[in-house]
Amino acid sequence: MVRIMKLNIAHKIFSVALIALVAMTSVATYSIHLTSEISSELTFIAEKQLPLNDIIAEINVRILEKELLLERIFLEPDNAEKSGEKLAALSKTIRKDFGKADALIASEIGDKNAPADILDFRIAMSKFEEHYLKYEVQAAKVFDSIKKRGTGALTEQLNELYKVQDSIDQEIENLRLRVEGNSEDAVKTAEEHEKFLLLFNITMTIFASLLAILISGWVTRILVQNIRKVSEAAAEVERGILDVNVDVTTSDEIGGLSNSFNQMVEGLRVKERIKDTFGKYVDPRIVERLLDEPGLSNLDGNYQEMTILFVDLQGYTSISEKLAPSDLVKLLNLFLEGMTESVSEYRGVINDFQGDAVMSFGGAPFVEGEEHAILASKAALGMIGNFEKFKRQAIKDFNLDTKVMPLNMRIGISTGMVVVGNIGSSASRKFSVVGDPVNLGARLEGVNKTYGSRVILSERTHELLDSSVFAREIDSIQVKGKTEPSRIYQLLDQKVEENRFAEGLSAYRAQNWSLAKECFNECLNLNAEDTVARTFLDRIEYLAENSPDPEWDGVWKFETK
């Protein structure tokens, strides 16, 4: 034990475990040996001793039957012929029994479980068989004399037969008792071995339990003292404090554990730095999911409904021609910061930065249910507010003349079934979405230029809105690359009277130009900034001069983005 105490913890545990293992292996081996011995003894008794005992008993019974049959023949000589057949059958059976007995005795020779006197018993059995054969010869003589009714010779033969009969009766009885004694001794030995095995197993089980308790207590006492400092440091990490460090004071397993803990904490620090740094390029929630579940990077895409949002800075091209590259980058970052802030606030995911444009999406697993359409719409309203802040800051910081270089923004929002997943090649991929709603969202962002609006929603997006978000239908359009028309809606920052606009839109689709103009003019009277109403008035002037086809259904087709 003193030498064990000098070892490191791993070697201590291994040494003690090895001692216990050797002890238990020895015990188990001995127990298995004893069990095997008992099994062998029981098998010997069941397959050899008991069958031998039964055979000798059968021989004894059949000899007695033969003796009785001879007496009956003597008393009833008229039935000698019939009884002779039975006598012959008994003799044949007895000889077979002798053969079985000889085979069993031969199989016992060399068996470790065989009685010590098995050879003597075999000799005695052979002698008995010889005596029996003499008895059969004498019995045959008697039987012949009875058949011939020779009384003179019969008397002498009977006397001789009785002598032989008494001799073999005594011999078979002695053999039977001898076999029974051997069987009893074998059973007794097996029982003693079983009792010893039971006592041995109980004793060793108690010993092993006590040994396990002692080892556990010893190891626990050693480990707890040294591990406590690691546990305390782990509690600090659990509270989010990552500037902890465990002093490594030993070179044993506790020292290794402390070192591993320090490496783990450093890994957590690195992970946090990655999330903080890389999250500026990829949405932090995606980064976090990939760090926590690396297997997600290999997942195939899922087909699900999501809401896609595109936002673009209008006037960026003209501004880029006027500003220095460094100022242009600052301006762009200022714009993107405000847009990203709104997306994050409403649980959207930034998918990509495309120059002055931002693409984001919302849906599972980042948003539950169908709330993504409402959140995207609220994010768009937040973007409008942040854009006004950006505009004021840009004028201040970069001395922009918005009359010469007007600044505006456009947003397109579309909802539909898309493929979501890690898209790309084995060398480079990103968590993104693809599908027709993505293309539609990009088109709707551009459609704002036609209507002078800032935010246009797809029909499916509008269907998922609740009373907390306001929007009005403004047109049915067919965007470039689409064959089916789409109803589009303008997102509003507050609820407005929609009746006259809706009436004007209905009249426009019915080619009732006068009523449509009346309604849209009333909308302009109520709100001079209603650019959509002004757009329709201009369109009506054009259509009044250039009458559409008779089958025209009110769908406005866009040939460009």
NORNORGI-V254214 format. One record per backbone hydrogen bond with DSSP energy under -1.0 kcal/mol. NH is the residue of the N-H (numbers start at 1). CO is the residue of the C=O. If there is no record, write none. Layout:
[[NH,CO] [NH,CO]]
This chain:
[[5,1] [7,4] [12,8] [13,9] [14,10] [15,11] [16,12] [17,13] [18,14] [19,15] [20,16] [21,17] [22,18] [23,19] [24,20] [25,21] [26,22] [27,23] [28,24] [29,25] [30,26] [31,27] [32,28] [33,29] [34,30] [35,31] [36,32] [37,33] [38,34] [39,35] [40,36] [41,37] [42,38] [43,39] [44,40] [45,41] [46,42] [47,43] [48,44] [49,44] [50,45] [52,48] [53,49] [54,50] [55,51] [56,52] [57,53] [58,54] [59,55] [60,56] [61,57] [62,58] [63,59] [64,60] [65,61] [66,62] [67,63] [68,64] [69,65] [70,66] [71,67] [72,68] [73,69] [74,70] [75,71] [76,72] [79,76] [80,77] [83,79] [84,80] [86,82] [87,83] [88,84] [89,85] [90,86] [91,87] [92,88] [93,89] [94,90] [95,91] [96,92] [97,93] [98,94] [99,95] [100,96] [101,97] [102,98] [103,99] [104,100] [105,101] [106,102] [107,103] [108,104] [109,105] [111,108] [114,111] [118,115] [121,117] [122,118] [123,119] [124,120] [125,121] [126,122] [127,123] [128,124] [129,125] [130,126] [131,127] [132,128] [133,129] [134,130] [135,131] [136,132] [137,133] [138,134] [139,135] [140,136] [141,137] [142,138] [143,139] [144,140] [145,141] [146,142] [147,143] [148,144] [149,145] [150,145] [154,150] [155,151] [156,152] [157,153] [158,154] [159,155] [160,156] [161,157] [162,158] [163,159] [164,160] [165,161] [166,162] [167,163] [168,164] [169,165] [170,166] [171,167] [172,168] [173,169] [174,170] [175,171] [176,172] [177,173] [178,174] [179,175] [180,176] [181,177] [182,178] [183,179] [184,180] [185,181] [186,182] [187,183] [188,184] [189,185] [190,186] [191,187] [192,188] [193,189] [194,190] [195,191] [196,192] [197,193] [198,194] [199,195] [200,196] [201,197] [202,198] [203,199] [204,200] [205,201] [206,202] [207,203] [208,204] [209,205] [210,206] [211,207] [212,208] [213,209] [214,210] [215,211] [216,212] [217,213] [218,214] [219,215] [220,216] [221,217] [222,218] [223,219] [224,220] [227,223] [228,224] [231,227] [232,228] [233,229] [234,230] [235,231] [236,232] [237,233] [238,234] [239,235] [240,237] [241,236] [256,252] [257,253] [258,254] [259,255] [260,256] [261,257] [262,258] [263,259] [264,260] [265,261] [266,262] [267,263] [268,264] [269,265] [270,266] [271,267] [272,268] [273,269] [274,270] [275,271] [276,272] [277,273] [278,274] [280,277] [281,278] [282,278] [287,283] [288,284] [289,285] [290,286] [291,287] [292,288] [293,289] [296,293] [297,294] [298,295] [299,296] [302,420] [304,418] [306,416] [307,362] [308,414] [309,360] [310,412] [311,358] [312,410] [314,408] [319,315] [320,316] [322,319] [323,319] [328,324] [329,325] [330,326] [331,327] [332,328] [333,329] [334,330] [335,331] [336,332] [337,333] [338,334] [339,335] [340,336] [341,337] [342,338] [343,339] [344,340] [345,341] [346,342] [347,344] [348,343] [349,361] [351,359] [352,359] [354,357] [357,354] [358,311] [359,352] [360,309] [361,349] [362,307] [366,363] [367,363] [371,368] [375,371] [376,372] [377,373] [378,374] [379,375] [380,376] [381,377] [382,378] [383,379] [384,380] [385,381] [386,382] [387,383] [388,384] [389,385] [390,386] [391,387] [392,388] [393,389] [394,390] [395,391] [396,392] [397,393] [398,394] [405,401] [408,314] [410,312] [411,454] [412,310] [413,456] [414,308] [416,306] [418,304] [419,434] [420,302] [421,432] [423,421] [423,430] [425,428] [430,423] [432,421] [434,419] [439,435] [440,436] [441,437] [442,438] [443,439] [444,440] [445,441] [446,442] [447,443] [448,444] [449,446] [450,447] [451,447] [452,448] [453,448] [456,411] [457,489] [458,413] [462,458] [463,459] [464,460] [465,462] [469,466] [472,490] [474,488] [475,488] [477,486] [478,556] [482,479] [486,477] [488,475] [489,457] [490,472] [491,455] [492,470] [502,498] [503,499] [504,500] [505,501] [506,502] [507,503] [508,504] [509,505] [510,506] [511,508] [512,507] [513,511] [516,512] [517,513] [518,514] [519,515] [520,516] [521,517] [522,518] [523,519] [524,520] [525,521] [526,522] [527,523] [530,527] [531,529] [534,530] [535,531] [536,532] [537,533] [538,534] [539,535] [540,536] [541,537] [542,538] [543,539] [544,540] [545,541] [546,542] [552,549] [556,476] [558,478]]
